[in-house]
Amino acid sequence: MKKSLTTNWILPALSGAILPFCFAPYDLWPLAFPAIWLLLQIFAYDNVRQSLLQGWSFGLGFFGVGVSWVYVSIHDHGGASAPLAVALTALFVAAIALFPALQFALTARLISSSKGAQSQIGRLLILISVWVLFEWVRSWLLTGFPWLYLGTAFIDTPLAGWAPVVGVYGVSLIALLTAAATYACWQHRNRALQTAAILSLVALWAGGASLNTEQWTQPLDDTFTVSMVQANIPQEEKWLPANRNRITQEYLQMTEGLWDSDLILWPETALPFFQHQAANLIDQLDQRAKNSDTTLAMGILSAEFDNAGEATVYNSFAIIGDGEGLYNKQKLVPFGEYVPLESQLRGLIQFFNLPMSDMAKGAKNQNSLRFGQHRLMPLICYEVVYPDFVASYARQAELLVTVSNDSWFGASIGPHQHLQIAQMRALETRKYMLRSTNNGITAIIDPFGNITSRAPQFEKTILTGQAALRKGETPFVITGSWPTLTLCVLLVAGACLSARRASAAAPGAELSES
């Protein structure tokens, strides 16, 4: 009983709890390998029920530590009491932990279907391939939660060079291959196996280092000056009607000395009212920007009204001055921008009545916006975490911009993880990523995923720096994640087919390890 508790619950949870420390703000990426080695050692490769328990336990540890910032959103800004916030956070973690539970169970099912004839190499290939496939599943199932992908933790390693070629899922696969290969070498002292594994890993890591210098995209013109306004408006004050004029004046005063910049950025929902309510102000700003040959871009709420006067509300991004266009957010945040099962949950507790939690999705295939004579693609908050979504829009843009209001995360690890994800999107697309936020972390990210300039968090400040437009497409932008996902499917199919053939050739016999 004690051994079962340790193997099924304690050790998998420990493995999962270690992995978040590989990500920002800790950036201890080497910890990924002992965490995965521990998992490989205890994993019930051919017991579906036991693997399901291990996967859920792993998920509880992984998400319990990795997305602990959910508590801040629910308690500090959602109005829930501490016990209720703990309960809701635990419920969320328990639900999202079902993804690794199903992932581990499917892995064991595939291995057990091979009638126990699976070699350890084949088992490891199935395990890591299904892992990557479930990272992808997590990007779309039930609206998706594409957070804490393993490959994102390796943004400051030689493996980052693979990101523009195979995307974050491909980097995850190479990191998992590294863990599996080194584990297999430790388990088996076969000299030929060890040599092949070491040579393969050297090729993958050296190849990544070599690719990290590849440009993939080309700069257009000279650099331009961008200024990003970080007003640091407290979340609890933002939507109070009495504060509208004060907040508006904050932005206007902070912007007054920035009209010599080429681009001025305000963060997500900068002004605390709708675009049509601020029509006169926006017209004045538009004229001022045109007179200064400046582009002003801002996050703002917009609304469309039907014949009955009913409003459809969007979280939007608008460009005025030397540029134009309006983009409506497509990837909405559950509970923050819409309430699942609204008829049952709306009004139940204050958390389900957050301001602006009744928004509509923007249309698919919206065009990029005009920035001068070039194209800019905005990504509003949560949208930047979807790798293929960003890649599809990067094809038509010379510059990527993400605006956010990370006040919801408070002083947690959430904003740091969010910034690191934006760095991965810049790296995958080899385009500049400008990140404008209400209270941090505002930053300029170059096409290699490096932060060239950043503003301090929780301060009213302006970040001014240089960026550049870039044309061209990386291999990942052209193909998306399909090559990596297809490879994972082929690895699983090949390992299973090989095991079944071996089983048919030697019925009832276990294959000796090579």
Phi, psi and omega in degrees: 000316180295318179296320179296319178299317181293315185286322185272335187235304189292307184291318175299319179296322178296316177302314179295321182290335179286321188302320181301338179286353174284339185265172174299148004271003185277317176060034178267061187301329178300339179296342179302325186287310175298327178296317181285323177301318178300318180295317180296328182289325187258351188298134178274089192296331185234021178238103187296314183297315180295321179295323177300315178296317180297320180294319179293319178297316176302315180297322178298319178290316184295306182280331177299322176273315189290328180240037178298342179295345177301326179299319181298316180298318184285316185278306187288324186243345180264356175077011180275145176295163182302312179298319180293320179296320176298316181296316180293322177295316179297321178296317178298314180297318180297324180288314182290336177291347176294336177298304176295332176299311178294323178299312181292321180295318178296321177301311180295324180295318179295321180289316181293332178292346177272012172062034174075002183271004185290127173290162181296325178299316179296320178298316181295321179296320177295315183299311184286329179291317178295325177303310182294319179299325179283335170299318178294316179302322181292348179277348184222334184291130181056047182076343174093147172218072186278066184241146176060048170286135187306319183300332180298329181293343185258025184291336180254027180239171176303335181294344179300333179298337179280342186303316178292348182262313187240357178074181186295326178295322178295320177294321175302316181298317181293321177297319178291322175299320178298314179296316182293319182293316179293325176295317179297322178296322179290323182287326186232125184272020178294117186298320181294318179296316181297317180297315180297318181295316182295316180296321179295317181292321177299318179297318181293314182287320177292323177298320177297318179297321179292318180292338183295343178265354182286131183286313182067318177241163185239142179288148175250129175058199179269177175290159176236163181263129177239139175236127182245126184269118176249095189280341177056051178278123178302138184300322183288347180260342193300317188257011176283125182307326182294341184263000186303309183294320180298315180295319178301315179296326177302311182293319181294318180293320180291333182274342189306320183269014187250006188288355173270357175284153177285326181221130174245130182242128168255149187284188180302136180039054184300309180274137186275040173204178186278158181303317182290335177285339181251025186302315181295316178298316181295323176298317179295317178294323179299314180294319179297318180294318179296319178296334182260002185055042183242148173257128175248123180237140185211149167279136183203152174280142175227164182214145172243138184246136177272183184297335179272000180086006178283136185262139167253120189260137179234146167271114194236172177222125185238147175238133176226175182081230180279067182159172180196162175133157177225130179240136178252130185301137182257326183259100185269151180272121177302137180074324178283321183238344170205157183248111174300147182052047189304319184296333180271327190260329184301125179090352183294310173221168185298327181303328181274008178235032181299149177301139176063034179260029179223058184258163179252154176285141172289161180294151175286160175058040173288150181281155172294164183259159183271127174240101190063235177259014185238183188242134181238136177246116178275147174231119187265111174052255188297339185296334185290346183276354182263105187298314183286328175299313179295317181300320182296325180273339178293340180296330187252013184228147174263355181208139177249137179230133173237128177247143186209162172233084184278014173303331180300335183271343182062208181270054182249187178280351184304307181300326179291319176296319181298317177297317180297323177296318177298323176298319179295321178296320176297319181294317180296324186262346185055041175237152172297142175238117176261125185244109182250122183230162181291317184224018178109150013256107177283134186201157170252124183244127182277174184295351178258013178081007181273141175276111182274336179200142180212152179263151176294148181281149176062034176229143171283114188201172176234130175255117178242133180198189183249143174216176182215149173279147181221141177249161179107171184226139173281163175305323180294320179297324181289315188260337188071203185274357188300321178300317179293316181295321178296317178300318179297318178297317180294322178297317178296313181297318180295318180294318180293316180296318179298319180294320181292323177295318179295321179294322179291327181286331182224077184303129176079357183259143175271133176290135173285148181288136178271000000 
